[in-house]
Structures are given as structure tokens and as C-alpha cells.
Amino acid sequence: MRISQYSAESNVGRKRRHNEDSYVELPPIFAVADGMGGAQAGEVASGLAAETVRELDHDPNASGEERVVALIKAANLRVHERAASDAAASGMGTTMTVAILQADGSVAIGHVGDSRAYRLRGGQLEQLTNDHSLVAELVRRGELSPAEAAVHPQRSVITRALGTEADVDVDSFTVEAEDGDVFLLCSDGLTTMVPVDTIEAILEKNRSRLEAAAAALIKAANDRGGDDNITAILFAVADGEPGTADELPPAAPAHDPDDEDTLHPEDDVHLPPELLDAPPAEVTMVVSADELARALAANAPTEPMPEAPVPDVPEAQPAESDWPVTQLAPAVPPPAAESDVEAPAAPADPDGMADTARADTTMADAVPRTAQPEPGPRRTSWLESPGAAVDPGTALSAPAEAASAEPEGEPEQHASVARLALAALVIAALVAAIVLLVLEALPR
């Protein structure tokens, strides 16, 4: 199996001043890195990662998966050391996805972050990597649908990146390649702007001209707003032994009038109607796996409360909190009779999440906590409305409110019995009086 053609293109997009994406095209090795960090640190992080891939010597006896893992770990260490020694680069990081065509015709892939690898085969585009992002985790847990994740305000929060720690966990795997397969490595600036079916159509239309396909992908992302930097790397495989064709640089893209005006943010930008109200581009941030686990555990779905009324349950009052409180359960109308039972206030912030907030990368900054809504046909995610945050210990569901209101109906029941007894006595007295009058009227 050999690489028959390849092409790569990167673009700053229409909203960013700097291109923080970097890429490598050194057949049989390809890589994409999407940097993040203050000032221009994202450019530094992705550039260091790409430079490491270009410079690192390869062990000829290592497998493809061992090579991609070694490359990404070496890049991670280099970025981390620079971030630790340079105050201007503190907190920087980068995603990275690496692909290597092996001698046996398979493709080894290593992956960290939310850049992606795809394979086009038989007209079908298949995503090969799993995003290390907050919304992707929620989709896998069934708390968000893919459509909800695509527009979620916290879609830029990633849970794994190069440079944030001295070591990094790398996803690595091997996929088989067939004659005619086309592989795509790309940053999220493409996948967040262009639907998968559109990417698939572009690649299928231009699979024999990958340079045109790369240019068309960049144009499609910019036509939809270009909120982020965009990078697309394409390579196709074919039967045969590696030869000179693999070592030749890709041909320069042919001029296409449809590709004009894609590099000038000030020029005419036509957004599709469905994207006119789309949320603005957000800066990518990283949260640690421990912070993600704590946040998900604290907001895990609880067992639904029993529907049967429970007597003597006072109504809970919301505790004071720094977050705006929104009652998610439907309100229950107050009973006619006033209750003498005073409800105690619920404890504020029982899980201590409010004390863990940090200004740079904590989960509390990225995702305000909300209470779980009342169980229904589909459970709403605790992240779907980040502006409406409720402490998990303060929200009260409708069945509980109904239960707390139930004892207040007992005084009304006792009053109704007394009124019926009094009415019966009055009726009996009237009947007796009528009988006496009738008896006196009869002749003696």
C-alpha cells in the first residue's frame, strides 16, 4: 500500500487574528495540532508539537502505534517544559492527531484533544477518533444529543491536551486501509462549522484532486463564518509499493473562481440562515480529568422521588448562593388553608463545588451547576442551561412539593365533618318542630 496523493491547507479563518494551528505532511507521517493559550502561546504550543514530529528520530523496530504514542508524548513534554519555563507561555497547550501509513498497509493513529481523523471509503465518511471534550463526554453518557452538543455554549472545553501536564494519556489504534481510501486530519475549526455530510460530499466530489478538496473544505468553513482557525490534511492510499510518487510534493492548487475572497475577513461573508443566530466563537480551554469527574459525579441523575404523598414533609426553601437560582420543577399552587409548619432552609452548596472554582481552567468557571429537572421522557442535561444554575441540594421536585402540601388539607377535612353534623342536627330539630305543630292541630 502506498500514498498516491496528499494535500494540506491551513487558514486563519474570519474571526481570529493569529493562526494557532500547525500541521505536518512528511509521508508517511501526517499530523495536525490546534494550539490554545493566552496571547500567541497557542501558536507556540502547536508549533513546538509539529516541530517535534518533524525532528524526532524513529525507531525502525517500533510498531506504528508505538511510534505515534512516542511522538505525541515527546511533543507533550516539550510543550510542558516551555510553558513551565516561560511566563508568557504559562497555561498553553495544544491538541494533536498523528497518522502513519505502515509497511503492512494499515494506518496507525494517535490522538489527544478534539482535532479529528476521518476515513472516506465507498462514499461514506467515518470518524475514527473520539473527541476529548466536555460535550463529547456528555453525548457518550446520553445527556446531550449530537445536535445539542454542536451548539452547546461549553463545546470549546476540552478534557485532554498536550502541555498541561508532564505526561499525557494518548489514544492509539490501527485501522486497515484499502485501495482508494482517503484519510482526513483536521482541527475543530472545520468540524464545528461544516456538517459531516457536507465534508463527505466535498471529499467524494474531489477525491481524485485532494488539493482542490482541501481548498473547498477551507472555503466551506469560511463561508459559514470561519469562527476558528481551519486546517485540513488529506492523503489517499492505493495498492502498490511505496515509490517516487510518495516523495513528490503535492501539486499547487489550481485557481478556482469559487475559492476567491476566502482569505479576507473584511470581504463579503454570506452566512447560512441557520447560522445567523449561532453563538459567537469561544476560546478553547482545558479542564483536568479529575475536575471533570467531580463535576459529572456531583450532577449525576438521582432516583426519581416517589409519587405517593409523604406526610409531615416541610417545604424546603432555597439556600443562599452566589449563583442565580432557577426553580426547575413546576410550581405547585399553595393550599387554601395556611400551614403552621415553618420549612427549614436547605444547606447551601452541600458538595462544596463552589469552593473549587479557579479563574483559569476549573470546571466551575466553564460549567455552572444546575439542578436536575423532573424526570420525564428524556432527561435534560445539567449543562443545557448554564445561565440557570441551581445548587443540587436546593431544588425540590413537584412530587415532593405535593407531598409537603398534603398535610395542610387535614384541617379542611375536619371542618367539613363538623359542618355536616351541625346541618344534620338543624334538620332534625326542624322535623321535630313540624311534627309537634301537626299534633297540636289535630282534634282531641
Contacts in CASP RR format, 6 or more apart in sequence:
PFRMAT RR
TARGET T0000
AUTHOR 0000-0000-0000
METHOD contacts of the structure
MODEL  1
MRISQYSAESNVGRKRRHNEDSYVELPPIFAVADGMGGAQAGEVASGLAA
ETVRELDHDPNASGEERVVALIKAANLRVHERAASDAAASGMGTTMTVAI
LQADGSVAIGHVGDSRAYRLRGGQLEQLTNDHSLVAELVRRGELSPAEAA
VHPQRSVITRALGTEADVDVDSFTVEAEDGDVFLLCSDGLTTMVPVDTIE
AILEKNRSRLEAAAAALIKAANDRGGDDNITAILFAVADGEPGTADELPP
AAPAHDPDDEDTLHPEDDVHLPPELLDAPPAEVTMVVSADELARALAANA
PTEPMPEAPVPDVPEAQPAESDWPVTQLAPAVPPPAAESDVEAPAAPADP
DGMADTARADTTMADAVPRTAQPEPGPRRTSWLESPGAAVDPGTALSAPA
EAASAEPEGEPEQHASVARLALAALVIAALVAAIVLLVLEALPR
1 101 0 8 1.000
1 104 0 8 1.000
1 105 0 8 1.000
1 177 0 8 1.000
1 179 0 8 1.000
1 237 0 8 1.000
1 238 0 8 1.000
1 239 0 8 1.000
1 240 0 8 1.000
2 101 0 8 1.000
2 237 0 8 1.000
2 238 0 8 1.000
2 239 0 8 1.000
2 240 0 8 1.000
2 241 0 8 1.000
2 242 0 8 1.000
2 243 0 8 1.000
2 245 0 8 1.000
2 246 0 8 1.000
3 27 0 8 1.000
3 28 0 8 1.000
3 101 0 8 1.000
3 235 0 8 1.000
3 236 0 8 1.000
3 237 0 8 1.000
3 238 0 8 1.000
3 242 0 8 1.000
3 245 0 8 1.000
3 246 0 8 1.000
4 180 0 8 1.000
4 236 0 8 1.000
4 237 0 8 1.000
4 238 0 8 1.000
4 245 0 8 1.000
5 210 0 8 1.000
5 235 0 8 1.000
5 236 0 8 1.000
5 245 0 8 1.000
5 250 0 8 1.000
6 25 0 8 1.000
6 27 0 8 1.000
6 30 0 8 1.000
6 210 0 8 1.000
6 233 0 8 1.000
6 234 0 8 1.000
6 235 0 8 1.000
6 236 0 8 1.000
6 250 0 8 1.000
7 210 0 8 1.000
7 211 0 8 1.000
7 213 0 8 1.000
7 214 0 8 1.000
7 233 0 8 1.000
7 234 0 8 1.000
7 235 0 8 1.000
7 250 0 8 1.000
7 253 0 8 1.000
8 23 0 8 1.000
8 25 0 8 1.000
8 30 0 8 1.000
8 214 0 8 1.000
8 231 0 8 1.000
8 232 0 8 1.000
8 233 0 8 1.000
8 234 0 8 1.000
8 250 0 8 1.000
9 211 0 8 1.000
9 214 0 8 1.000
9 215 0 8 1.000
9 217 0 8 1.000
9 218 0 8 1.000
9 231 0 8 1.000
9 232 0 8 1.000
9 253 0 8 1.000
10 19 0 8 1.000
10 21 0 8 1.000
10 22 0 8 1.000
10 23 0 8 1.000
10 229 0 8 1.000
10 230 0 8 1.000
10 231 0 8 1.000
10 232 0 8 1.000
11 19 0 8 1.000
11 218 0 8 1.000
11 221 0 8 1.000
11 222 0 8 1.000
11 229 0 8 1.000
11 230 0 8 1.000
11 231 0 8 1.000
11 262 0 8 1.000
11 263 0 8 1.000
12 18 0 8 1.000
12 19 0 8 1.000
12 229 0 8 1.000
12 263 0 8 1.000
13 19 0 8 1.000
13 221 0 8 1.000
13 222 0 8 1.000
13 226 0 8 1.000
13 227 0 8 1.000
13 228 0 8 1.000
13 229 0 8 1.000
13 230 0 8 1.000
13 265 0 8 1.000
14 222 0 8 1.000
14 225 0 8 1.000
14 226 0 8 1.000
14 227 0 8 1.000
14 265 0 8 1.000
14 269 0 8 1.000
15 225 0 8 1.000
15 226 0 8 1.000
15 227 0 8 1.000
15 228 0 8 1.000
15 265 0 8 1.000
15 281 0 8 1.000
16 228 0 8 1.000
16 229 0 8 1.000
16 281 0 8 1.000
18 40 0 8 1.000
18 43 0 8 1.000
19 43 0 8 1.000
19 229 0 8 1.000
20 34 0 8 1.000
20 35 0 8 1.000
20 36 0 8 1.000
20 37 0 8 1.000
20 40 0 8 1.000
20 42 0 8 1.000
20 43 0 8 1.000
20 45 0 8 1.000
20 46 0 8 1.000
20 229 0 8 1.000
21 32 0 8 1.000
21 33 0 8 1.000
21 34 0 8 1.000
21 35 0 8 1.000
21 46 0 8 1.000
21 187 0 8 1.000
21 229 0 8 1.000
21 230 0 8 1.000
21 231 0 8 1.000
22 32 0 8 1.000
22 33 0 8 1.000
22 35 0 8 1.000
22 43 0 8 1.000
22 46 0 8 1.000
22 47 0 8 1.000
22 49 0 8 1.000
22 50 0 8 1.000
22 94 0 8 1.000
22 231 0 8 1.000
23 30 0 8 1.000
23 31 0 8 1.000
23 32 0 8 1.000
23 33 0 8 1.000
23 50 0 8 1.000
23 185 0 8 1.000
23 231 0 8 1.000
23 233 0 8 1.000
24 30 0 8 1.000
24 31 0 8 1.000
24 32 0 8 1.000
24 50 0 8 1.000
24 53 0 8 1.000
24 54 0 8 1.000
24 98 0 8 1.000
25 233 0 8 1.000
25 235 0 8 1.000
25 250 0 8 1.000
26 53 0 8 1.000
26 54 0 8 1.000
27 101 0 8 1.000
27 235 0 8 1.000
27 246 0 8 1.000
27 247 0 8 1.000
28 100 0 8 1.000
28 101 0 8 1.000
28 102 0 8 1.000
28 242 0 8 1.000
28 246 0 8 1.000
29 53 0 8 1.000
29 98 0 8 1.000
29 99 0 8 1.000
29 100 0 8 1.000
30 98 0 8 1.000
30 99 0 8 1.000
30 100 0 8 1.000
30 183 0 8 1.000
30 185 0 8 1.000
30 233 0 8 1.000
30 235 0 8 1.000
31 49 0 8 1.000
31 50 0 8 1.000
31 53 0 8 1.000
31 71 0 8 1.000
31 96 0 8 1.000
31 97 0 8 1.000
31 98 0 8 1.000
31 99 0 8 1.000
31 185 0 8 1.000
31 233 0 8 1.000
32 95 0 8 1.000
32 96 0 8 1.000
32 97 0 8 1.000
32 115 0 8 1.000
32 185 0 8 1.000
32 186 0 8 1.000
32 187 0 8 1.000
32 231 0 8 1.000
32 233 0 8 1.000
33 45 0 8 1.000
33 46 0 8 1.000
33 47 0 8 1.000
33 49 0 8 1.000
33 50 0 8 1.000
33 75 0 8 1.000
33 94 0 8 1.000
33 95 0 8 1.000
33 96 0 8 1.000
33 115 0 8 1.000
33 162 0 8 1.000
34 46 0 8 1.000
34 94 0 8 1.000
34 95 0 8 1.000
34 114 0 8 1.000
34 115 0 8 1.000
34 187 0 8 1.000
34 188 0 8 1.000
34 189 0 8 1.000
34 229 0 8 1.000
34 231 0 8 1.000
34 284 0 8 1.000
35 42 0 8 1.000
35 43 0 8 1.000
35 45 0 8 1.000
35 46 0 8 1.000
35 92 0 8 1.000
35 93 0 8 1.000
35 94 0 8 1.000
35 95 0 8 1.000
35 284 0 8 1.000
36 42 0 8 1.000
36 45 0 8 1.000
36 92 0 8 1.000
36 93 0 8 1.000
36 94 0 8 1.000
36 161 0 8 1.000
36 283 0 8 1.000
36 284 0 8 1.000
36 285 0 8 1.000
36 286 0 8 1.000
37 45 0 8 1.000
37 91 0 8 1.000
37 92 0 8 1.000
37 93 0 8 1.000
37 283 0 8 1.000
38 91 0 8 1.000
38 92 0 8 1.000
39 88 0 8 1.000
41 83 0 8 1.000
41 88 0 8 1.000
41 89 0 8 1.000
41 90 0 8 1.000
41 91 0 8 1.000
41 92 0 8 1.000
41 93 0 8 1.000
42 92 0 8 1.000
42 93 0 8 1.000
42 94 0 8 1.000
44 82 0 8 1.000
44 89 0 8 1.000
44 92 0 8 1.000
45 79 0 8 1.000
45 82 0 8 1.000
45 83 0 8 1.000
45 89 0 8 1.000
45 92 0 8 1.000
45 93 0 8 1.000
45 94 0 8 1.000
45 162 0 8 1.000
45 163 0 8 1.000
46 94 0 8 1.000
47 94 0 8 1.000
48 75 0 8 1.000
48 78 0 8 1.000
48 79 0 8 1.000
48 82 0 8 1.000
48 94 0 8 1.000
49 75 0 8 1.000
49 76 0 8 1.000
49 78 0 8 1.000
49 79 0 8 1.000
49 94 0 8 1.000
49 96 0 8 1.000
49 162 0 8 1.000
50 75 0 8 1.000
52 71 0 8 1.000
52 74 0 8 1.000
52 75 0 8 1.000
52 78 0 8 1.000
53 71 0 8 1.000
53 75 0 8 1.000
53 98 0 8 1.000
56 70 0 8 1.000
56 71 0 8 1.000
56 74 0 8 1.000
58 67 0 8 1.000
59 66 0 8 1.000
59 67 0 8 1.000
59 70 0 8 1.000
62 70 0 8 1.000
63 102 0 8 1.000
63 108 0 8 1.000
64 100 0 8 1.000
64 102 0 8 1.000
64 108 0 8 1.000
64 174 0 8 1.000
65 108 0 8 1.000
65 110 0 8 1.000
65 172 0 8 1.000
65 173 0 8 1.000
65 174 0 8 1.000
67 100 0 8 1.000
67 108 0 8 1.000
68 98 0 8 1.000
68 99 0 8 1.000
68 100 0 8 1.000
68 108 0 8 1.000
68 109 0 8 1.000
68 110 0 8 1.000
68 170 0 8 1.000
68 172 0 8 1.000
69 110 0 8 1.000
69 170 0 8 1.000
69 172 0 8 1.000
71 98 0 8 1.000
72 96 0 8 1.000
72 98 0 8 1.000
72 110 0 8 1.000
72 112 0 8 1.000
72 162 0 8 1.000
72 168 0 8 1.000
72 170 0 8 1.000
73 167 0 8 1.000
73 168 0 8 1.000
73 170 0 8 1.000
75 94 0 8 1.000
75 96 0 8 1.000
75 162 0 8 1.000
76 112 0 8 1.000
76 162 0 8 1.000
76 163 0 8 1.000
76 165 0 8 1.000
76 167 0 8 1.000
76 168 0 8 1.000
77 166 0 8 1.000
77 167 0 8 1.000
79 92 0 8 1.000
79 93 0 8 1.000
79 94 0 8 1.000
79 162 0 8 1.000
79 163 0 8 1.000
80 162 0 8 1.000
80 163 0 8 1.000
80 164 0 8 1.000
80 165 0 8 1.000
80 166 0 8 1.000
82 89 0 8 1.000
82 92 0 8 1.000
83 89 0 8 1.000
83 90 0 8 1.000
83 91 0 8 1.000
83 92 0 8 1.000
83 93 0 8 1.000
83 163 0 8 1.000
84 90 0 8 1.000
91 163 0 8 1.000
91 164 0 8 1.000
91 360 0 8 1.000
91 361 0 8 1.000
92 163 0 8 1.000
93 161 0 8 1.000
93 162 0 8 1.000
93 163 0 8 1.000
93 164 0 8 1.000
93 286 0 8 1.000
94 161 0 8 1.000
94 162 0 8 1.000
94 163 0 8 1.000
95 112 0 8 1.000
95 113 0 8 1.000
95 114 0 8 1.000
95 115 0 8 1.000
95 158 0 8 1.000
95 161 0 8 1.000
95 162 0 8 1.000
95 187 0 8 1.000
95 188 0 8 1.000
96 110 0 8 1.000
96 111 0 8 1.000
96 112 0 8 1.000
96 113 0 8 1.000
96 115 0 8 1.000
96 162 0 8 1.000
97 109 0 8 1.000
97 110 0 8 1.000
97 111 0 8 1.000
97 112 0 8 1.000
97 113 0 8 1.000
97 115 0 8 1.000
97 116 0 8 1.000
97 117 0 8 1.000
97 129 0 8 1.000
97 185 0 8 1.000
98 109 0 8 1.000
98 110 0 8 1.000
98 111 0 8 1.000
99 107 0 8 1.000
99 108 0 8 1.000
99 109 0 8 1.000
99 110 0 8 1.000
99 117 0 8 1.000
99 183 0 8 1.000
99 185 0 8 1.000
99 235 0 8 1.000
100 107 0 8 1.000
100 108 0 8 1.000
100 109 0 8 1.000
101 107 0 8 1.000
101 177 0 8 1.000
101 235 0 8 1.000
101 237 0 8 1.000
102 108 0 8 1.000
102 174 0 8 1.000
105 176 0 8 1.000
105 177 0 8 1.000
105 237 0 8 1.000
106 174 0 8 1.000
106 175 0 8 1.000
106 176 0 8 1.000
106 177 0 8 1.000
107 174 0 8 1.000
107 175 0 8 1.000
107 176 0 8 1.000
107 177 0 8 1.000
107 183 0 8 1.000
107 237 0 8 1.000
108 172 0 8 1.000
108 173 0 8 1.000
108 174 0 8 1.000
109 117 0 8 1.000
109 128 0 8 1.000
109 129 0 8 1.000
109 172 0 8 1.000
109 173 0 8 1.000
109 174 0 8 1.000
109 175 0 8 1.000
110 129 0 8 1.000
110 170 0 8 1.000
110 171 0 8 1.000
110 172 0 8 1.000
110 173 0 8 1.000
111 117 0 8 1.000
111 129 0 8 1.000
111 130 0 8 1.000
111 132 0 8 1.000
111 170 0 8 1.000
111 171 0 8 1.000
111 172 0 8 1.000
112 132 0 8 1.000
112 160 0 8 1.000
112 161 0 8 1.000
112 162 0 8 1.000
112 168 0 8 1.000
112 169 0 8 1.000
112 170 0 8 1.000
112 171 0 8 1.000
113 131 0 8 1.000
113 132 0 8 1.000
113 133 0 8 1.000
113 158 0 8 1.000
113 159 0 8 1.000
113 160 0 8 1.000
113 161 0 8 1.000
114 131 0 8 1.000
114 132 0 8 1.000
114 133 0 8 1.000
114 136 0 8 1.000
114 158 0 8 1.000
114 188 0 8 1.000
114 284 0 8 1.000
115 129 0 8 1.000
115 185 0 8 1.000
115 186 0 8 1.000
115 187 0 8 1.000
115 188 0 8 1.000
116 127 0 8 1.000
116 128 0 8 1.000
116 129 0 8 1.000
116 131 0 8 1.000
116 184 0 8 1.000
116 185 0 8 1.000
116 186 0 8 1.000
116 188 0 8 1.000
116 191 0 8 1.000
117 127 0 8 1.000
117 128 0 8 1.000
117 129 0 8 1.000
117 183 0 8 1.000
117 184 0 8 1.000
117 185 0 8 1.000
118 125 0 8 1.000
118 126 0 8 1.000
118 127 0 8 1.000
118 128 0 8 1.000
118 183 0 8 1.000
118 184 0 8 1.000
118 186 0 8 1.000
118 199 0 8 1.000
119 125 0 8 1.000
119 126 0 8 1.000
119 128 0 8 1.000
119 175 0 8 1.000
119 181 0 8 1.000
119 182 0 8 1.000
119 183 0 8 1.000
119 184 0 8 1.000
120 126 0 8 1.000
120 181 0 8 1.000
120 182 0 8 1.000
120 183 0 8 1.000
120 184 0 8 1.000
120 200 0 8 1.000
120 203 0 8 1.000
120 204 0 8 1.000
120 207 0 8 1.000
121 178 0 8 1.000
121 180 0 8 1.000
121 181 0 8 1.000
121 182 0 8 1.000
123 200 0 8 1.000
123 204 0 8 1.000
124 200 0 8 1.000
125 184 0 8 1.000
125 196 0 8 1.000
125 199 0 8 1.000
125 200 0 8 1.000
125 203 0 8 1.000
127 196 0 8 1.000
128 173 0 8 1.000
128 175 0 8 1.000
129 171 0 8 1.000
130 136 0 8 1.000
130 140 0 8 1.000
130 171 0 8 1.000
131 158 0 8 1.000
132 158 0 8 1.000
132 159 0 8 1.000
132 160 0 8 1.000
132 161 0 8 1.000
132 171 0 8 1.000
133 155 0 8 1.000
133 156 0 8 1.000
133 157 0 8 1.000
133 158 0 8 1.000
133 159 0 8 1.000
134 154 0 8 1.000
134 155 0 8 1.000
134 157 0 8 1.000
134 158 0 8 1.000
134 159 0 8 1.000
134 287 0 8 1.000
134 292 0 8 1.000
134 366 0 8 1.000
134 367 0 8 1.000
134 383 0 8 1.000
135 144 0 8 1.000
135 149 0 8 1.000
135 152 0 8 1.000
135 154 0 8 1.000
135 155 0 8 1.000
135 157 0 8 1.000
135 383 0 8 1.000
136 149 0 8 1.000
137 159 0 8 1.000
137 292 0 8 1.000
137 296 0 8 1.000
138 144 0 8 1.000
138 149 0 8 1.000
138 381 0 8 1.000
138 383 0 8 1.000
139 145 0 8 1.000
139 146 0 8 1.000
139 149 0 8 1.000
141 296 0 8 1.000
143 379 0 8 1.000
143 381 0 8 1.000
143 382 0 8 1.000
143 383 0 8 1.000
144 152 0 8 1.000
144 381 0 8 1.000
144 383 0 8 1.000
144 384 0 8 1.000
148 381 0 8 1.000
148 384 0 8 1.000
149 155 0 8 1.000
150 192 0 8 1.000
151 278 0 8 1.000
151 279 0 8 1.000
152 383 0 8 1.000
152 384 0 8 1.000
153 279 0 8 1.000
153 282 0 8 1.000
153 386 0 8 1.000
154 366 0 8 1.000
154 367 0 8 1.000
154 383 0 8 1.000
154 386 0 8 1.000
155 192 0 8 1.000
155 282 0 8 1.000
156 282 0 8 1.000
156 283 0 8 1.000
156 284 0 8 1.000
156 285 0 8 1.000
157 284 0 8 1.000
157 285 0 8 1.000
157 286 0 8 1.000
157 287 0 8 1.000
157 366 0 8 1.000
157 367 0 8 1.000
158 284 0 8 1.000
158 285 0 8 1.000
158 286 0 8 1.000
158 287 0 8 1.000
159 286 0 8 1.000
159 287 0 8 1.000
159 288 0 8 1.000
159 289 0 8 1.000
159 292 0 8 1.000
160 168 0 8 1.000
160 169 0 8 1.000
160 286 0 8 1.000
160 289 0 8 1.000
161 168 0 8 1.000
161 286 0 8 1.000
162 168 0 8 1.000
164 286 0 8 1.000
164 288 0 8 1.000
177 183 0 8 1.000
177 237 0 8 1.000
178 237 0 8 1.000
179 237 0 8 1.000
179 238 0 8 1.000
179 239 0 8 1.000
180 207 0 8 1.000
180 236 0 8 1.000
180 237 0 8 1.000
180 238 0 8 1.000
181 236 0 8 1.000
181 237 0 8 1.000
182 203 0 8 1.000
182 207 0 8 1.000
182 210 0 8 1.000
182 234 0 8 1.000
182 235 0 8 1.000
182 236 0 8 1.000
183 234 0 8 1.000
183 235 0 8 1.000
183 236 0 8 1.000
183 237 0 8 1.000
184 199 0 8 1.000
184 203 0 8 1.000
184 232 0 8 1.000
184 233 0 8 1.000
184 234 0 8 1.000
185 232 0 8 1.000
185 233 0 8 1.000
186 217 0 8 1.000
186 230 0 8 1.000
186 231 0 8 1.000
186 232 0 8 1.000
186 233 0 8 1.000
187 228 0 8 1.000
187 229 0 8 1.000
187 230 0 8 1.000
187 231 0 8 1.000
188 228 0 8 1.000
188 284 0 8 1.000
189 221 0 8 1.000
189 226 0 8 1.000
189 227 0 8 1.000
189 228 0 8 1.000
189 229 0 8 1.000
189 230 0 8 1.000
189 231 0 8 1.000
190 199 0 8 1.000
190 217 0 8 1.000
190 218 0 8 1.000
190 221 0 8 1.000
190 230 0 8 1.000
190 231 0 8 1.000
190 232 0 8 1.000
191 199 0 8 1.000
192 227 0 8 1.000
192 228 0 8 1.000
193 220 0 8 1.000
193 221 0 8 1.000
193 224 0 8 1.000
193 225 0 8 1.000
193 226 0 8 1.000
193 227 0 8 1.000
193 228 0 8 1.000
193 230 0 8 1.000
194 217 0 8 1.000
194 220 0 8 1.000
194 221 0 8 1.000
194 224 0 8 1.000
198 220 0 8 1.000
199 217 0 8 1.000
199 220 0 8 1.000
202 213 0 8 1.000
202 216 0 8 1.000
202 217 0 8 1.000
202 220 0 8 1.000
203 213 0 8 1.000
203 217 0 8 1.000
203 234 0 8 1.000
205 213 0 8 1.000
205 216 0 8 1.000
206 212 0 8 1.000
206 213 0 8 1.000
206 216 0 8 1.000
207 213 0 8 1.000
207 236 0 8 1.000
209 254 0 8 1.000
210 234 0 8 1.000
210 235 0 8 1.000
210 236 0 8 1.000
210 250 0 8 1.000
211 250 0 8 1.000
211 251 0 8 1.000
211 252 0 8 1.000
211 253 0 8 1.000
211 254 0 8 1.000
212 253 0 8 1.000
212 254 0 8 1.000
212 256 0 8 1.000
213 232 0 8 1.000
213 234 0 8 1.000
214 232 0 8 1.000
214 233 0 8 1.000
214 234 0 8 1.000
214 253 0 8 1.000
215 253 0 8 1.000
215 256 0 8 1.000
215 259 0 8 1.000
216 259 0 8 1.000
217 230 0 8 1.000
217 232 0 8 1.000
218 230 0 8 1.000
218 232 0 8 1.000
218 262 0 8 1.000
219 258 0 8 1.000
219 259 0 8 1.000
219 262 0 8 1.000
221 230 0 8 1.000
222 230 0 8 1.000
222 262 0 8 1.000
222 269 0 8 1.000
223 262 0 8 1.000
223 269 0 8 1.000
223 270 0 8 1.000
223 271 0 8 1.000
224 271 0 8 1.000
224 272 0 8 1.000
224 275 0 8 1.000
225 269 0 8 1.000
225 271 0 8 1.000
225 275 0 8 1.000
226 281 0 8 1.000
227 280 0 8 1.000
227 281 0 8 1.000
228 281 0 8 1.000
253 259 0 8 1.000
261 267 0 8 1.000
261 268 0 8 1.000
285 360 0 8 1.000
285 361 0 8 1.000
285 366 0 8 1.000
286 361 0 8 1.000
287 361 0 8 1.000
287 362 0 8 1.000
287 363 0 8 1.000
287 366 0 8 1.000
288 361 0 8 1.000
291 356 0 8 1.000
291 361 0 8 1.000
291 362 0 8 1.000
291 363 0 8 1.000
292 363 0 8 1.000
294 353 0 8 1.000
294 356 0 8 1.000
294 363 0 8 1.000
295 353 0 8 1.000
295 363 0 8 1.000
295 364 0 8 1.000
295 367 0 8 1.000
295 369 0 8 1.000
298 351 0 8 1.000
298 353 0 8 1.000
298 369 0 8 1.000
298 392 0 8 1.000
299 369 0 8 1.000
299 370 0 8 1.000
299 372 0 8 1.000
299 382 0 8 1.000
299 392 0 8 1.000
301 372 0 8 1.000
301 379 0 8 1.000
302 372 0 8 1.000
304 375 0 8 1.000
304 397 0 8 1.000
304 399 0 8 1.000
305 397 0 8 1.000
305 399 0 8 1.000
305 400 0 8 1.000
306 399 0 8 1.000
307 399 0 8 1.000
308 403 0 8 1.000
309 402 0 8 1.000
309 403 0 8 1.000
309 406 0 8 1.000
310 400 0 8 1.000
310 403 0 8 1.000
310 406 0 8 1.000
311 403 0 8 1.000
311 406 0 8 1.000
311 407 0 8 1.000
312 407 0 8 1.000
313 400 0 8 1.000
313 403 0 8 1.000
313 404 0 8 1.000
314 341 0 8 1.000
314 342 0 8 1.000
314 343 0 8 1.000
314 344 0 8 1.000
314 404 0 8 1.000
315 343 0 8 1.000
315 396 0 8 1.000
315 401 0 8 1.000
315 404 0 8 1.000
315 405 0 8 1.000
316 343 0 8 1.000
316 344 0 8 1.000
316 345 0 8 1.000
316 346 0 8 1.000
316 394 0 8 1.000
316 396 0 8 1.000
316 400 0 8 1.000
317 343 0 8 1.000
317 344 0 8 1.000
317 345 0 8 1.000
317 346 0 8 1.000
318 325 0 8 1.000
318 327 0 8 1.000
318 345 0 8 1.000
318 346 0 8 1.000
318 390 0 8 1.000
318 391 0 8 1.000
318 394 0 8 1.000
319 345 0 8 1.000
319 346 0 8 1.000
319 347 0 8 1.000
319 348 0 8 1.000
319 349 0 8 1.000
319 391 0 8 1.000
319 393 0 8 1.000
319 394 0 8 1.000
320 348 0 8 1.000
321 348 0 8 1.000
321 349 0 8 1.000
321 354 0 8 1.000
321 389 0 8 1.000
321 391 0 8 1.000
321 394 0 8 1.000
322 354 0 8 1.000
323 354 0 8 1.000
323 368 0 8 1.000
323 369 0 8 1.000
323 389 0 8 1.000
323 390 0 8 1.000
323 391 0 8 1.000
324 387 0 8 1.000
324 388 0 8 1.000
324 389 0 8 1.000
325 389 0 8 1.000
325 390 0 8 1.000
325 391 0 8 1.000
325 394 0 8 1.000
326 370 0 8 1.000
326 385 0 8 1.000
326 388 0 8 1.000
326 389 0 8 1.000
326 390 0 8 1.000
327 390 0 8 1.000
327 395 0 8 1.000
327 396 0 8 1.000
328 370 0 8 1.000
328 371 0 8 1.000
328 372 0 8 1.000
328 373 0 8 1.000
328 374 0 8 1.000
328 388 0 8 1.000
328 390 0 8 1.000
328 395 0 8 1.000
329 373 0 8 1.000
329 374 0 8 1.000
329 395 0 8 1.000
329 396 0 8 1.000
329 397 0 8 1.000
329 398 0 8 1.000
329 401 0 8 1.000
330 374 0 8 1.000
330 398 0 8 1.000
331 401 0 8 1.000
332 398 0 8 1.000
332 401 0 8 1.000
332 402 0 8 1.000
332 405 0 8 1.000
334 405 0 8 1.000
335 405 0 8 1.000
335 408 0 8 1.000
335 409 0 8 1.000
336 412 0 8 1.000
337 408 0 8 1.000
337 409 0 8 1.000
337 411 0 8 1.000
337 412 0 8 1.000
338 408 0 8 1.000
339 407 0 8 1.000
339 408 0 8 1.000
341 407 0 8 1.000
343 404 0 8 1.000
346 391 0 8 1.000
346 393 0 8 1.000
346 394 0 8 1.000
347 393 0 8 1.000
348 391 0 8 1.000
348 394 0 8 1.000
349 355 0 8 1.000
349 391 0 8 1.000
350 391 0 8 1.000
350 392 0 8 1.000
350 393 0 8 1.000
351 392 0 8 1.000
353 363 0 8 1.000
353 364 0 8 1.000
353 369 0 8 1.000
354 364 0 8 1.000
356 362 0 8 1.000
356 363 0 8 1.000
356 364 0 8 1.000
357 364 0 8 1.000
357 365 0 8 1.000
358 364 0 8 1.000
358 365 0 8 1.000
359 365 0 8 1.000
367 383 0 8 1.000
367 386 0 8 1.000
368 386 0 8 1.000
368 387 0 8 1.000
368 389 0 8 1.000
369 382 0 8 1.000
369 389 0 8 1.000
369 390 0 8 1.000
369 391 0 8 1.000
369 392 0 8 1.000
370 382 0 8 1.000
370 383 0 8 1.000
370 385 0 8 1.000
370 386 0 8 1.000
370 387 0 8 1.000
370 388 0 8 1.000
370 389 0 8 1.000
370 390 0 8 1.000
371 382 0 8 1.000
371 390 0 8 1.000
371 391 0 8 1.000
371 392 0 8 1.000
371 393 0 8 1.000
371 394 0 8 1.000
371 395 0 8 1.000
372 379 0 8 1.000
372 380 0 8 1.000
372 382 0 8 1.000
372 392 0 8 1.000
372 395 0 8 1.000
373 379 0 8 1.000
373 380 0 8 1.000
374 397 0 8 1.000
374 398 0 8 1.000
374 399 0 8 1.000
END
